[in-house]
């Protein structure tokens, strides 16, 4: 059996003859298909992993934004109520403050009514009755 310019030993021809070569090619094709299949599976796993990572990131990001918004809303509500309390305290202090020292009580049924002070203020003209 002559080959095209290559000196191949008879033993080698016997091992790697046409039937063995066909078998090796079949094995090679099968390995190549499984390698391609393995690559396709790897790509699918990679895609789904990226998808799950994106969903997880989106969920945590949305949770943090919601928590921050809720915290800001609670702080604003607390400040609003604090302002109302301060306003109520100021109004209460204004209503319960003692009368001025030179103020005249004109209600005769009041226990602090002083007729002499009332007559003095009327005589001075600083109080209109």
C-alpha positions as CSV (number, residue, x, y, z in Angstrom):
1,X,0.0,0.0,0.0
2,X,1.5,3.2,-1.1
3,X,0.8,6.5,0.4
4,X,1.4,9.8,-1.1
5,X,5.0,10.6,-0.2
6,X,4.8,9.6,3.4
7,X,6.5,6.5,4.6
8,X,4.0,4.8,7.0
9,X,4.9,1.6,8.8
10,X,2.7,-1.4,8.2
11,X,1.9,-1.6,11.9
12,X,0.7,1.9,12.0
13,X,-1.4,1.3,8.9
14,X,-3.0,-1.6,10.7
15,X,-3.8,0.4,13.8
16,X,-5.0,3.5,12.1
17,X,-6.5,1.9,9.0
18,X,-9.7,3.1,7.4
19,X,-12.1,1.3,9.9
20,X,-10.2,2.7,12.9
21,X,-10.0,6.2,11.3
22,X,-13.8,6.2,10.8
23,X,-14.3,5.1,14.4
24,X,-12.0,7.9,15.6
25,X,-13.8,10.5,13.4
26,X,-17.1,9.3,14.9
27,X,-15.8,9.6,18.4
28,X,-14.3,13.0,17.5
29,X,-17.7,14.2,16.2
30,X,-19.5,12.9,19.2
31,X,-17.1,14.7,21.6
32,X,-17.4,17.8,19.5
33,X,-21.2,17.7,19.8
34,X,-21.1,17.1,23.5
35,X,-18.6,19.9,23.9
36,X,-20.9,22.2,21.9
37,X,-23.8,21.0,24.0
38,X,-21.8,21.6,27.1
39,X,-20.9,25.1,25.9
40,X,-24.6,25.7,25.1
41,X,-25.6,24.5,28.6
42,X,-22.9,26.7,30.1
43,X,-24.2,29.7,28.2
44,X,-27.8,29.0,29.3
45,X,-26.6,28.7,32.9
46,X,-24.7,32.0,32.6
47,X,-27.8,33.7,31.1
48,X,-30.1,32.5,33.8
49,X,-27.6,33.4,36.5
50,X,-27.3,36.9,35.1
51,X,-31.1,37.1,35.1
52,X,-31.4,36.0,38.7
53,X,-28.7,38.4,39.8
54,X,-30.5,41.2,38.1
55,X,-33.8,40.4,39.7
56,X,-32.1,40.1,43.1
57,X,-30.4,43.4,42.6
58,X,-33.6,45.1,41.5
59,X,-35.5,43.7,44.5
60,X,-32.9,44.9,47.0
61,X,-32.6,48.3,45.3
62,X,-36.4,48.8,45.4
63,X,-36.5,47.7,49.0
64,X,-33.9,50.3,50.0
65,X,-35.6,53.1,48.1
66,X,-38.9,52.2,49.7
67,X,-37.4,52.1,53.1
68,X,-35.7,55.5,52.6
69,X,-39.0,57.0,51.4
70,X,-40.9,55.6,54.3
71,X,-38.3,56.9,56.7
72,X,-38.4,60.4,55.2
73,X,-42.2,60.4,55.4
74,X,-42.1,59.4,59.1
75,X,-39.6,62.1,59.8
76,X,-41.7,64.8,58.1
77,X,-44.8,63.6,59.9
78,X,-42.9,63.8,63.3
79,X,-41.7,67.3,62.5
80,X,-45.2,68.4,61.6
81,X,-46.6,67.0,64.8
82,X,-43.8,68.6,66.8
83,X,-44.6,72.0,65.3
84,X,-48.3,71.5,66.2
85,X,-47.3,70.7,69.8
86,X,-45.1,73.8,70.0
87,X,-48.0,75.9,68.6
88,X,-50.4,74.5,71.1
89,X,-48.0,75.2,74.0
90,X,-47.6,78.8,72.9
91,X,-51.4,79.2,72.6
92,X,-51.9,77.7,76.0
93,X,-49.2,79.9,77.6
94,X,-50.8,83.0,76.0
95,X,-54.3,82.0,77.3
96,X,-53.2,81.1,80.8
97,X,-50.7,84.0,81.3
98,X,-51.4,86.2,84.2
99,X,-53.0,89.6,83.5
100,X,-50.7,92.6,83.2
101,X,-49.9,94.5,86.3
102,X,-51.7,97.6,85.2
103,X,-54.7,95.8,83.8
104,X,-58.0,96.5,85.5
105,X,-60.5,93.7,86.2
106,X,-63.9,95.0,85.2
107,X,-65.9,91.9,86.3
108,X,-67.5,92.6,89.7
109,X,-68.0,88.9,90.3
110,X,-64.3,88.1,90.0
111,X,-62.5,87.5,93.4
112,X,-59.7,89.9,92.3
113,X,-62.1,92.8,91.5
114,X,-60.9,96.1,93.0
115,X,-63.4,99.0,92.8
116,X,-60.8,101.6,93.8
117,X,-58.5,100.7,90.9
118,X,-61.4,100.7,88.5
119,X,-62.5,104.2,89.7
120,X,-59.0,105.5,89.4
121,X,-58.6,104.3,85.8
122,X,-62.0,105.8,84.9
123,X,-61.1,109.1,86.5
124,X,-57.8,109.3,84.6
125,X,-59.6,108.6,81.3
126,X,-57.4,105.7,80.4
127,X,-60.3,103.3,80.7
128,X,-63.6,103.6,78.8
129,X,-66.6,102.2,80.5
